Amino acid sequence: MPGQAKYLDPKIVRKDVNDYVLKLGFHETEQAKALRIKTSELPKSNMMGDPTESAMFNVLLPAMGAKKVLEVGVFTGYTTLILAQAVGKDGTVVAMDITDEYPKVGEPYWKQAKVRDRIDLRIGPAAESLQGLIDDGQEGTYDFAFIDADKPSYQNYYELLLKLLRPNGIIAIDNVLWDGDVLDEKVTDEDTVALREISSYVYKDDRVEHVMLPFADGVTLVRKKA
C-alpha cells in the first residue's frame, strides 16, 4: 500500500493554503511532475522532499550562480532532478544516499530530463563521501548543500558541509519543524531531539547567518559568512 507524501498532508501550512500553492506556486517540468507522482505511490513516500521547497531551490540556485551542489539524502531523486536542472549544463550535483534502491526509481526520469550527466550519485555513508571530498582538496568550492537524511547525523553533516562550502554559500536543512513535534518537549524520540539540537546549534553558530522558514516541514537556510 502506498504511504502518504508529506506535501499532500501538511502539518505546518494549512491544507487549503498548501493546495493553492501546489496549484499556482511553481512550475515543474514534465519529468519532475512524473517522478513526483511516481514517488507518491511508493510505500515510503513520506520520505519525499516537498516540491515547493525544491521549487525554491530552482529559483535560488541560478540567482546564486550555483554550479557545484551537494545533496545528503536522495530517496527517489525528485529534489536531485530539480537541483540538476537548476545548476545548468555545466553544473554538478553530488548526490549521496546509503542505498541505491530508491535512486533507481528516479534515474530513468533524470535521463528523460537530460540531467543524468550532471548527477554524481554516491552510494554509501554520506559522512564518508563528504570526508572524501575534503581529503580530495575540495574544501571551500561548493555553492549549495541540502541536508535531508538521517536526523541524528545532521550536526556531523553540517560541519562537513561547512568545510566544503565557499564563503556566502548556502546550506538548506530540511524537516526542522518535523510536523510541529519539535515544539513538544514531551516528544523525545531520537529524530525529534536531533532536529531540536541542530536548530539550537545553528542559532548559536557565529560562523553563519540563518533563517528558519515555516513552510513545507520547516527548512532552515544557512549562509556561510565571508
C-alpha positions in Angstrom: 0.0 0.0 0.0 1.3 3.5 -0.8 2.2 5.8 2.0 1.2 9.5 2.3 3.7 12.0 0.9 4.1 14.8 3.5 3.4 17.5 1.0 -0.1 16.1 0.4 -0.9 16.1 4.2 0.8 19.2 5.5 1.0 19.9 9.3 2.8 23.3 9.2 0.8 25.0 6.4 -3.0 25.0 6.3 -4.3 22.4 3.8 -6.2 24.8 1.7 -3.2 27.2 1.5 -1.0 24.2 0.6 -3.4 23.1 -2.2 -3.4 26.7 -3.6 0.4 26.7 -3.6 0.6 23.3 -5.3 -1.8 24.7 -8.0 -0.2 28.1 -8.7 3.0 28.3 -6.7 5.6 26.9 -9.1 6.3 25.3 -12.4 7.5 21.7 -12.9 9.0 20.1 -15.9 7.1 17.1 -17.3 9.8 14.7 -16.0 9.8 16.2 -12.5 6.0 16.0 -12.2 6.0 12.4 -13.4 8.7 11.5 -10.8 6.7 13.3 -8.1 3.6 11.3 -8.9 5.5 8.0 -9.1 7.2 8.7 -5.8 3.8 9.5 -4.1 2.7 5.9 -5.0 5.5 4.3 -3.0 5.2 2.8 0.5 7.7 5.2 1.9 6.5 8.3 0.0 6.5 10.3 3.3 10.3 10.5 2.8 10.0 12.6 -0.3 11.0 16.3 -0.1 8.3 18.9 -0.5 8.0 20.1 -4.1 7.6 23.7 -3.0 10.9 23.5 -1.2 12.5 22.1 -4.4 11.0 24.9 -6.4 12.5 27.4 -4.1 15.9 25.9 -4.8 15.2 26.1 -8.5 14.8 29.9 -8.1 17.6 30.3 -5.6 20.5 28.4 -7.2 20.6 30.2 -10.6 20.4 33.5 -8.7 23.4 32.4 -6.7 25.2 31.2 -9.9 25.5 27.8 -8.2 27.3 25.2 -10.2 28.5 22.8 -7.5 25.9 21.3 -5.2 25.9 18.7 -2.5 22.8 16.7 -1.6 22.8 14.5 1.5 19.8 12.1 1.2 18.4 11.3 -2.3 15.4 8.9 -1.9 13.9 8.7 -5.4 15.8 11.8 -6.5 12.9 14.3 -7.1 14.9 17.1 -5.5 18.0 15.8 -7.2 16.4 16.3 -10.5 15.3 19.8 -9.7 18.8 20.7 -8.4 20.4 19.3 -11.6 18.1 21.4 -13.7 18.9 24.5 -11.6 22.7 24.2 -11.9 22.6 24.1 -15.7 24.6 22.1 -18.3 27.9 22.9 -16.8 26.9 22.2 -13.2 27.2 19.1 -10.9 25.1 17.7 -8.1 27.0 15.3 -5.8 24.0 13.2 -4.5 24.6 10.9 -1.6 22.5 8.1 -0.3 23.0 5.0 1.8 21.2 2.7 -0.7 20.6 2.7 -4.5 17.1 1.1 -4.0 15.2 4.3 -4.3 17.5 6.4 -6.6 17.0 3.6 -9.1 13.3 4.7 -9.2 14.3 8.2 -10.2 17.2 7.5 -12.5 15.0 7.0 -15.7 13.4 10.3 -15.1 16.8 12.0 -14.7 17.7 10.5 -18.1 14.4 11.7 -19.6 15.1 15.2 -18.3 18.6 15.0 -19.8 20.3 15.8 -16.5 21.8 12.4 -15.6 25.3 13.5 -16.6 25.1 16.3 -14.1 24.4 14.0 -11.2 27.3 12.3 -9.4 25.5 9.6 -7.4 27.5 8.2 -4.5 26.1 5.2 -2.6 27.4 4.7 1.0 27.6 6.6 4.3 27.3 10.3 3.4 29.8 11.3 6.1 32.5 9.2 4.4 31.6 10.6 1.0 31.9 14.2 2.3 35.2 13.5 4.1 36.4 12.0 0.8 35.7 15.3 -0.9 37.5 17.2 1.8 40.5 14.8 1.5 40.4 15.4 -2.2 41.1 19.1 -1.7 37.6 20.4 -2.4 37.1 22.5 0.7 35.5 25.9 0.0 34.5 25.0 -3.5 30.8 24.2 -3.3 28.0 26.7 -3.7 25.0 25.0 -2.1 24.1 22.0 0.0 20.9 20.3 1.1 20.6 18.0 4.1 17.6 15.6 4.2 18.8 12.3 5.5 19.2 10.6 8.9 18.4 13.2 11.5 20.9 12.1 14.3 23.7 12.8 11.8 22.6 16.3 10.8 25.2 18.1 13.0 28.0 16.0 11.6 26.8 16.6 8.0 26.5 20.3 8.8 30.2 20.6 10.0 31.5 18.7 7.0 29.4 20.7 4.6 30.6 24.0 6.1 34.1 23.0 5.2 33.2 22.2 1.6 31.1 25.4 1.2 32.5 28.5 -0.3 32.1 31.8 1.6 28.5 33.0 1.1 27.5 29.5 0.1 24.2 28.2 1.5 23.2 25.0 3.3 19.4 24.1 3.4 18.4 21.9 6.3 15.2 20.1 5.9 12.5 18.9 8.4 13.5 21.4 11.1 9.8 21.7 12.3 9.1 18.0 12.0 5.3 18.2 11.8 5.5 20.5 14.8 6.9 17.8 17.1 10.0 19.8 17.9 7.7 22.2 19.8 6.5 19.5 22.2 9.2 18.8 24.8 7.3 15.6 25.7 8.3 14.1 22.3 11.8 12.7 22.9 12.5 10.2 20.1 15.9 10.3 18.6 15.0 12.1 15.4 13.0 14.9 17.1 15.7 15.5 19.6 18.3 15.7 16.9 16.3 18.2 15.0 15.9 20.4 18.1 19.7 20.1 18.6 20.7 21.1 15.1 18.4 24.2 15.2 19.9 25.3 18.5 23.4 24.6 17.2 22.9 26.7 14.1 21.3 29.5 16.2 24.5 29.7 18.3 26.9 29.4 15.4 28.6 32.8 14.7 30.2 31.5 11.5 26.8 31.7 9.7 23.7 33.7 9.2 20.4 31.8 9.1 16.7 31.9 8.7 14.1 29.2 9.5 11.2 29.2 7.1 7.8 27.8 8.4 6.7 26.1 5.2 6.9 22.5 3.9 8.2 20.6 7.0 10.3 23.6 8.0 13.5 24.4 6.2 16.5 26.5 7.6 18.7 28.3 5.1 22.2 28.9 6.4 24.7 31.2 4.8 28.4 30.8 5.5 29.8 34.2 6.3 32.5 35.5 4.0 
